[in-house]
Amino acid sequence: MTVQTTENLLLVTGSIRGEDSASTRLATRLAERLAPGGYAHRDAASGLEMVDGEWLGAMATAPEARDARQAARAELAETLMDEVKAADTLVIAVPIYNFSPAAQIKTWFDQLARAGVAFKYSEAGPEGLLTGRKAWIVMTSNGTEEGSAIDFATPWVKHMLGFFGIEVAGVIAADRQAFDESSVDKALEQVEALPLAA
Ligand SMILES: Cc1cc2nc3c(=O)[nH]c(=O)nc-3n(C[C@H](O)[C@H](O)[C@H](O)COP(=O)(O)O)c2cc1C
């Protein structure tokens, strides 16, 4: 089965490890392969504030009634959503920190998860509003095996994507790096071996 390349890809990274980041390295390479003509990049580790009372207040306030701070908070949330809407393919780096997704990636999802925008509730239950998109998950860890009972990151990210109506295209895992020093290289090989449609 081949994988289609795209002109509308959003790469989302969130590592706090800068140049040493395995998830950034792998996800960036995957984005380069899937979108050879270029892609958008959102680094969730830079400039994203955690959702808090001020953020909630901003969202609950009509645009014309927001103060400057609320307006800035709402504007960023809108920008993050616009970036997703502009993409048909997402590559999401998911570093595992303390058995969960990096807080930076959690915050990115938190900013997007707005009723009426990312999802809605109907009599039939929750309905994702960001359909027509696919996402690749690039998961990295030192000890936590992807898909194991202590991996609270990958299933959570899959759930959030499904909740938004986004299809999971695949998972690339450089897990258990502390036990397998070739883990990142093997994941990179997987990325390089993805059969792209001509
Ligand atoms: C604050 C912190 C917490 C971590 N917690 C875990 C953990 O709970 N389980 C695990 O397997 N690895 C853990 N690690 C190791 C990272 O998952 C590993 O370094 C991985 O490569 C992170 O992705 P990154 O390189 O893109 O930052 C942790 C690393 C940091 C910096």
The ligand as an ORCA input file, in Angstrom:
! r2SCAN-3c Opt
* xyz 0 1
  C      10.739     15.166     31.755
  C      10.898     13.838     31.076
  C      10.084     12.788     31.468
  C      10.211     11.544     30.847
  N       9.377     10.530     31.215
  C       9.444      9.351     30.558
  C       8.516      8.301     30.847
  O       7.632      8.423     31.682
  N       8.633      7.134     30.174
  C       9.590      6.938     29.226
  O       9.646      5.858     28.628
  N      10.476      7.920     28.911
  C      10.409      9.119     29.540
  N      11.276     10.131     29.209
  C      12.218      9.916     28.113
  C      11.652     10.475     26.797
  O      10.434      9.854     26.464
  C      12.647     10.309     25.657
  O      13.766     11.134     25.924
  C      12.039     10.648     24.317
  O      13.037     10.602     23.334
  C      11.369     11.995     24.393
  O      11.124     12.560     23.114
  P      12.064     13.774     22.626
  O      13.435     13.158     22.470
  O      11.474     14.167     21.332
  O      11.992     14.831     23.668
  C      11.178     11.362     29.823
  C      11.997     12.436     29.452
  C      11.860     13.662     30.059
  C      12.726     14.805     29.599
*
